[in-house]
Amino acid sequence: MKLTPVALLLSGLCAVSLAAHAQQAGEPVYREYTGYIDYGKSPKASDDARHTGTWEHWKDRAKLDEKRVASAEDQWTTNWKFMDPPFDGSLHGGHEAQDRGEELYKQLNANGRFATCLGAKRGDLKSLRLQYPQYNRTLKRVVGMEQMIEHCAQQQGMKLENGSYDNTAVSVYITAFSNGMPLKIDVTRGPLKDSFERGKKLFHTKAGWTNFSCATCHVSIVGRSLRGQTPTTHYGDIAHWPTYRTKDELQSLHVRFAECNRNAGVQPLKIGSQEYTDIEVFMTALSNDYPVAVPSARD
Amino acid sequence: MRKQLLGLCLALVGATPAMANDALPSNLLYDASRPNKTIWPLPAKNMGELKWNDHRQDLSRWPTLSYEDKRPTAKPRKVELQGPLNGDAENGKKIAMNTQRGNCWACHVLPGDPQGGTGGPPLMNVGSWGYTDAHLYQQVFDRRVANPDTFMPPYGSNGVLTEQEIRDVVAYLQSLK
């Protein structure tokens, strides 16, 4: 008998908690977003001219303004192209990675199947990078090239975890065969369109203790100084990834996303996750028409 | 007996949201066995696997970009400063000029920092602008109440700083003349 009120109370509590849960499931979760700028249906790198307006300062890597590159105040307007070839031809850790990538690639592709798995025709690596990100029928999802390098290496019995140095080194080696060729992904239809739309939304979704979105830094306060760092435009960036960071770290794009997230007080996600891949698709579309250049470097 | 029941009831009600939050998305860089939970990848040279480092704090406490994350953004919250400020300006300065705490200097120029950011207005002499303590307290606690489009972090609503720490920051800001 003494237990009855307790049981009543517990069942009452259960009802309250269940009702609260049902309400949670029925209503859209409250999230905040940074407002979109006009991206259009088929973005390209030069669209930056009507965004940050820096396009004219980085549209041609061979003809950057040296004074602008040397200026502490205006360097950000060159969008980190000043450490790309051909403007900067100096040797750095990115070249070392390219050599390492070649060595690994030759081991992996001894029987020719690695290249075929990645989508190369007759083993030709030229323009292979331009096929990514893609909807992959084998994996039944949109993937970046590094995810496929992991997958295809596994088929050859080698572990090349997405984001690891060796995976990224192979990516640099393969990407270099597309140097000078403009990125071109079609986000106007199919799974890439869906991925682009999801990536666009994620890029503007606020998260973390700061309540920042990617767009907080790269749209709202682009070009402003954040204690020694100045966020640059999100247009035209993808064409020089993977890159060698001058803190002596070879980084794939997703590894950089994890660092971006941490710097902004946002919990990072797994390398190769659908979320990071969708942001990669969104940003690749914003680099359309801009030519590939690796090995590259940046701070 | 009644008091005990009430206690049990409150404990259970209190536990409900916490239990919901325990179900973290599966695709976070998160390792419950590590000291700060949040981890980050280091591509160590000539290796086919990543090495993992500990982030300085557990970031999984706040909403993430994971599609599985159903936690809401903390809604804008209007607060009223109760009683006198009683802030410790020295401590407020330590919070404001520490990258791992308030990190105010990332966006604001503060006295003694040659690198001050330009994301927000310079606060070199904010103490002479005539703002009340209550106004500044609200701005630090959650500036979205005044401007929904602000990108200033809601230090109070997101539980980044405690109420006393915000009082300390306000005392520091008011001392800048």
HADDOCK unambig.tbl for C-alpha pairs under 7 A between the chains (distance, minus, plus):
assign (segid A and resid 17 and name CA) (segid B and resid 16 and name CA) 6.84 0.50 0.50
assign (segid A and resid 29 and name CA) (segid B and resid 70 and name CA) 6.48 0.50 0.50
assign (segid A and resid 29 and name CA) (segid B and resid 71 and name CA) 6.91 0.50 0.50
assign (segid A and resid 29 and name CA) (segid B and resid 72 and name CA) 5.38 0.50 0.50
assign (segid A and resid 30 and name CA) (segid B and resid 72 and name CA) 4.86 0.50 0.50
assign (segid A and resid 30 and name CA) (segid B and resid 73 and name CA) 5.89 0.50 0.50
assign (segid A and resid 31 and name CA) (segid B and resid 72 and name CA) 5.52 0.50 0.50
assign (segid A and resid 31 and name CA) (segid B and resid 73 and name CA) 4.88 0.50 0.50
assign (segid A and resid 32 and name CA) (segid B and resid 73 and name CA) 6.54 0.50 0.50
assign (segid A and resid 159 and name CA) (segid B and resid 48 and name CA) 5.88 0.50 0.50
assign (segid A and resid 160 and name CA) (segid B and resid 48 and name CA) 4.46 0.50 0.50
assign (segid A and resid 160 and name CA) (segid B and resid 49 and name CA) 6.47 0.50 0.50
assign (segid A and resid 161 and name CA) (segid B and resid 48 and name CA) 5.67 0.50 0.50
assign (segid A and resid 161 and name CA) (segid B and resid 49 and name CA) 5.22 0.50 0.50
assign (segid A and resid 161 and name CA) (segid B and resid 50 and name CA) 6.95 0.50 0.50
assign (segid A and resid 163 and name CA) (segid B and resid 43 and name CA) 6.55 0.50 0.50
assign (segid A and resid 163 and name CA) (segid B and resid 50 and name CA) 6.85 0.50 0.50
assign (segid A and resid 164 and name CA) (segid B and resid 43 and name CA) 4.66 0.50 0.50
assign (segid A and resid 164 and name CA) (segid B and resid 47 and name CA) 6.55 0.50 0.50
assign (segid A and resid 164 and name CA) (segid B and resid 48 and name CA) 5.41 0.50 0.50
assign (segid A and resid 164 and name CA) (segid B and resid 49 and name CA) 5.17 0.50 0.50
assign (segid A and resid 164 and name CA) (segid B and resid 50 and name CA) 4.88 0.50 0.50
assign (segid A and resid 165 and name CA) (segid B and resid 43 and name CA) 4.69 0.50 0.50
assign (segid A and resid 165 and name CA) (segid B and resid 44 and name CA) 5.93 0.50 0.50
assign (segid A and resid 165 and name CA) (segid B and resid 45 and name CA) 5.58 0.50 0.50
assign (segid A and resid 165 and name CA) (segid B and resid 46 and name CA) 5.96 0.50 0.50
assign (segid A and resid 165 and name CA) (segid B and resid 47 and name CA) 5.74 0.50 0.50
assign (segid A and resid 165 and name CA) (segid B and resid 48 and name CA) 6.35 0.50 0.50
assign (segid A and resid 166 and name CA) (segid B and resid 46 and name CA) 5.66 0.50 0.50
assign (segid A and resid 166 and name CA) (segid B and resid 47 and name CA) 5.52 0.50 0.50
assign (segid A and resid 166 and name CA) (segid B and resid 48 and name CA) 4.98 0.50 0.50
assign (segid A and resid 167 and name CA) (segid B and resid 48 and name CA) 6.36 0.50 0.50
assign (segid A and resid 202 and name CA) (segid B and resid 65 and name CA) 6.65 0.50 0.50
assign (segid A and resid 207 and name CA) (segid B and resid 62 and name CA) 6.96 0.50 0.50
assign (segid A and resid 207 and name CA) (segid B and resid 63 and name CA) 5.21 0.50 0.50
assign (segid A and resid 207 and name CA) (segid B and resid 64 and name CA) 5.28 0.50 0.50
assign (segid A and resid 207 and name CA) (segid B and resid 65 and name CA) 6.61 0.50 0.50
assign (segid A and resid 208 and name CA) (segid B and resid 59 and name CA) 6.87 0.50 0.50
assign (segid A and resid 208 and name CA) (segid B and resid 62 and name CA) 4.94 0.50 0.50
assign (segid A and resid 208 and name CA) (segid B and resid 63 and name CA) 5.58 0.50 0.50
assign (segid A and resid 208 and name CA) (segid B and resid 64 and name CA) 6.12 0.50 0.50
assign (segid A and resid 209 and name CA) (segid B and resid 62 and name CA) 5.92 0.50 0.50
assign (segid A and resid 209 and name CA) (segid B and resid 158 and name CA) 6.03 0.50 0.50
assign (segid A and resid 209 and name CA) (segid B and resid 160 and name CA) 6.67 0.50 0.50
assign (segid A and resid 210 and name CA) (segid B and resid 153 and name CA) 4.45 0.50 0.50
assign (segid A and resid 210 and name CA) (segid B and resid 154 and name CA) 6.94 0.50 0.50
assign (segid A and resid 211 and name CA) (segid B and resid 153 and name CA) 5.77 0.50 0.50
assign (segid A and resid 212 and name CA) (segid B and resid 151 and name CA) 6.86 0.50 0.50
assign (segid A and resid 216 and name CA) (segid B and resid 151 and name CA) 6.78 0.50 0.50
assign (segid A and resid 221 and name CA) (segid B and resid 119 and name CA) 6.08 0.50 0.50
assign (segid A and resid 224 and name CA) (segid B and resid 118 and name CA) 5.58 0.50 0.50
assign (segid A and resid 224 and name CA) (segid B and resid 119 and name CA) 5.76 0.50 0.50
assign (segid A and resid 225 and name CA) (segid B and resid 117 and name CA) 4.94 0.50 0.50
assign (segid A and resid 225 and name CA) (segid B and resid 118 and name CA) 5.09 0.50 0.50
assign (segid A and resid 225 and name CA) (segid B and resid 119 and name CA) 6.46 0.50 0.50
assign (segid A and resid 226 and name CA) (segid B and resid 106 and name CA) 4.93 0.50 0.50
assign (segid A and resid 226 and name CA) (segid B and resid 107 and name CA) 5.58 0.50 0.50
assign (segid A and resid 226 and name CA) (segid B and resid 117 and name CA) 4.41 0.50 0.50
assign (segid A and resid 226 and name CA) (segid B and resid 118 and name CA) 6.42 0.50 0.50
assign (segid A and resid 226 and name CA) (segid B and resid 119 and name CA) 6.47 0.50 0.50
assign (segid A and resid 227 and name CA) (segid B and resid 106 and name CA) 5.12 0.50 0.50
assign (segid A and resid 227 and name CA) (segid B and resid 115 and name CA) 5.11 0.50 0.50
assign (segid A and resid 227 and name CA) (segid B and resid 116 and name CA) 5.31 0.50 0.50
assign (segid A and resid 227 and name CA) (segid B and resid 117 and name CA) 4.68 0.50 0.50
assign (segid A and resid 228 and name CA) (segid B and resid 115 and name CA) 6.33 0.50 0.50
assign (segid A and resid 250 and name CA) (segid B and resid 43 and name CA) 6.78 0.50 0.50
assign (segid A and resid 255 and name CA) (segid B and resid 41 and name CA) 6.81 0.50 0.50
assign (segid A and resid 258 and name CA) (segid B and resid 40 and name CA) 6.92 0.50 0.50
assign (segid A and resid 265 and name CA) (segid B and resid 59 and name CA) 6.79 0.50 0.50
assign (segid A and resid 266 and name CA) (segid B and resid 59 and name CA) 6.14 0.50 0.50
assign (segid A and resid 266 and name CA) (segid B and resid 64 and name CA) 6.41 0.50 0.50
assign (segid A and resid 267 and name CA) (segid B and resid 38 and name CA) 6.99 0.50 0.50
assign (segid A and resid 267 and name CA) (segid B and resid 59 and name CA) 4.77 0.50 0.50
assign (segid A and resid 267 and name CA) (segid B and resid 60 and name CA) 5.46 0.50 0.50
assign (segid A and resid 267 and name CA) (segid B and resid 64 and name CA) 5.81 0.50 0.50
assign (segid A and resid 268 and name CA) (segid B and resid 28 and name CA) 6.15 0.50 0.50
assign (segid A and resid 268 and name CA) (segid B and resid 29 and name CA) 5.72 0.50 0.50
assign (segid A and resid 269 and name CA) (segid B and resid 27 and name CA) 5.77 0.50 0.50
assign (segid A and resid 269 and name CA) (segid B and resid 28 and name CA) 4.30 0.50 0.50
assign (segid A and resid 269 and name CA) (segid B and resid 29 and name CA) 5.16 0.50 0.50
assign (segid A and resid 270 and name CA) (segid B and resid 27 and name CA) 5.44 0.50 0.50
assign (segid A and resid 270 and name CA) (segid B and resid 28 and name CA) 5.60 0.50 0.50
assign (segid A and resid 270 and name CA) (segid B and resid 29 and name CA) 5.41 0.50 0.50
assign (segid A and resid 273 and name CA) (segid B and resid 27 and name CA) 6.98 0.50 0.50
assign (segid A and resid 275 and name CA) (segid B and resid 66 and name CA) 6.52 0.50 0.50
